[in-house]
Amino acid sequence: MAKVTINDQEFEVTDGTNVLEACIANGIKLEHFCYHRYLPVDGNCRTCMVEIDTPRGPMLTVGCNTKVSDGMVVHTESEKAVAAQKSALEFLLLDHPLDCPICDKAGECKLQDHYMDFGQYDHRRIVPRFFKEGKAQDTGEHIVLDNERCILCTRCMRFLDNIPGTSELGIINRGHEARISTFPGKPIQNDYSGNITDVCPVGALTLKEFRFKQRVWFLKKADSICTGCARGCSITIEHNRGKIWRFMPRENAALNRVWMCDRGRFAFQSLQENRLFAASVNKSACSVDTALKAAKAVLAQTDANRLAAIASPWSSVETSYQLKLLGQANTSAFVPEPDGAADDILMLAARYPNENGLKLLGITTDCSPILDRVQQGEIDTLVVVENNLAIQSEWKSALTKVKNLIVLSSTADETAEMASICLPVRNYAETDGSFVNATSLLQRALAAIEPENSKLPAPAGLLTVLASFAGREVNPDVNIGNQFAAWSAAVAELQTVQWHDIPPEGLQLSLAPIADAPFKNKKIDFNTIPCKSKNGAAV
């Protein structure tokens, strides 16, 4: 640790941390545009200028590219430092358009924020404004480029060069005519393209899918996880008026850093498609109460040995645990063969987020014994939760032989259509739950929105009711804290952990991983040493 004095206050920070990170860690605001914690340092915007004491006297330097050392004295608010910061910001704003009322970045734009915090200068233009060409250019499947707003921070270029390695963007021309551009005939087309709109500090790069949809200050945020694959990246679900408008990556240094793939980024669209809101009995629509009465009659009359349950790698741990209480020894999970794109960055071929959660509960992913018993007519009642078994031909044929097929689903899929009793449930964005990703990281997914039908039950709570119908001993209080405590009691490392104790970055479990760690073959942590704040938390 190095003892550093910043603005006459002494702090301890990890030796080798850059001055900018040391300031951020200790609550000292310092302007910056081109710097990004997970990208190589460029130092081109010059807005993070600070004054440091040297043997030759005070010296101006850029905070992002200056490492701290023991005994260093830093001034961020000295007369020279403030003048340098303001001058750099003034140059960035010199030819910048006044698009704020129509810009999608308004409300989360660093140029707006930093002008209010560090700018507020008198306008001094004495030459005509220079207008860059290229307003709202289509530069890829998901990306719109507005060169007039670009401040040439090169964050987008450094991301494309160092994370996907596709390098579609570069700077052309010189001086005030310099601008970013794609190479001729080479649009921005890679599996991580959406991240360049996240790292863009202004409105130069925007997403077609979000452009002109919502003002960001209206959006509410809920911490969650991406269910697009087994990686389970940390995200926020951003929503307004009961509708999800976008998924955004959430910083987690041990998992996805601050990135996510495009497949996961746009997965929210499918959550709001083909929804199932009406219950049915023998394919006739009815109320949930009527369907529950029918389920009660069936489960009360079914012999325990002729009742089976199929869990899902898409379900939360709480849901799978309640299903296991119902199916007991006759519980297994149908896990489809991995069929998605995969790489050595984040994406895994397995398109389900909680296979490791099933392992943690001791639920086997070999459902062939139950399939054989169904085919031989030895199963009278089969309960399927959030799993479209009918996509596999063997299961589709076998399901026709089940006397009572009870399906809990949030979508009107093929299996739901085959059900003798179909019960609609909330999806994962509408209820709290726990998930264990492929590298055994336990994370919370918080409920973001209320479904269109607010009376729609959560799958774990509904399974508690079904388990009681089958004569199982269950806790009728189905709040998430009780549900988590019920299954975690059997996991040694979680016996003293409560639901609300799980940190935002998750808890690493000793459970064997089922995939390699992310970024295995990528050097992406360019700013080497994670800085520690005053309270010891990582920044």
C-alpha angles and dihedrals in degrees: 000000000000125000107227129180114216118180091343093308122110119226136175114227134166110279111253096030113134119250093247093056090045089055094047091048091056099044097258112140115228123173117241139159112163096041118096124176094225099041133071114276113257104169094199102130094059092204096122092066115154134176118238130187114244133174087261093051135266115344133189116230139159112265096214095059099038118089120215120243132189111284095015116154115209130186119194096167102044118124094255094045093050092046091051092048093049093047093052091049091047091055091050091052096043096096098015114129121239093239096136096116091055101028118110090214092061108121095029099044117127091207090060093044096047094045089056092045102038109007123056091133129152114265110253106175113148099164129063116271116260114229117210116215122234112071114186100347121186102235103164148344092294106012135091117189124206107186093186089070097042117114094189094242088149093218090130092050093048091049094051091045097048110028111037089011093219098122098198094156131067140156118262129190126015141263117358090348093062115120140160118257142167119247113262110281092002111106121186100275120156138113093262102042095122091068092072089067089054095051094043103102092203136033097277094109119039136168119251089214093057102029112125092353104109142355106244094227089065093055121102119207134217125185110239144139133258112251095192093104143352092278091080096202118205110255143159120235107220115202145160133193094359096309130106111230102177148348115231128191114251119212113261113157092195095052128018097354097210100321138096134179123253091244090062095037093061097036090101089077092068091051090069097044130090092003121184113222104153127072120221140196117202087351093302116121116244142151122287089247091056091049090049091053089053091047091049091054092048097046094045090056099042118100111238091237092053094051119089136174133207116207128200136230086219094060125092119254089252092055093048091048092054090047090052089053088056100043096031111177090000094065124112136147131243107222114181120223112270107263106160133102115275137192141166094262111062113311120101125191092233105089097202128086106211114045089120089053088060090051090051090056092046093244110151119231090210103095095165094105091056090044089054092049091048091051091049092051094247095125117073098176126031122186115201122187126196093330127115099214092169092075086079114070095219092054093043090057093043094051091064088064095056113102094206118025111183113190129187110194142152093207133055094241130156094271092051089052090054094050122117087204117024121187121189117221140181119270123237094271090058100053139039119258148150127244133187114208130212093275092049098257112152112215138174123236110200124208110260107180143014113246121246087258101050091194091065108123126231112249095238092051093046091050089054088059092047091048090054089051088056091052097256121147107248138165106247091206101088102180113138094251092059093043092052092046091051096060100028092059088079093053110084097210092049101047093102095037123097126199094256091049093068105107121230090254092053134236121282110228127202091234111126111263120239096206140032121271116269121265089022094156099027128092101214108140094087096161089063107195119062108224121232121220128220092275093047096254119137114254 
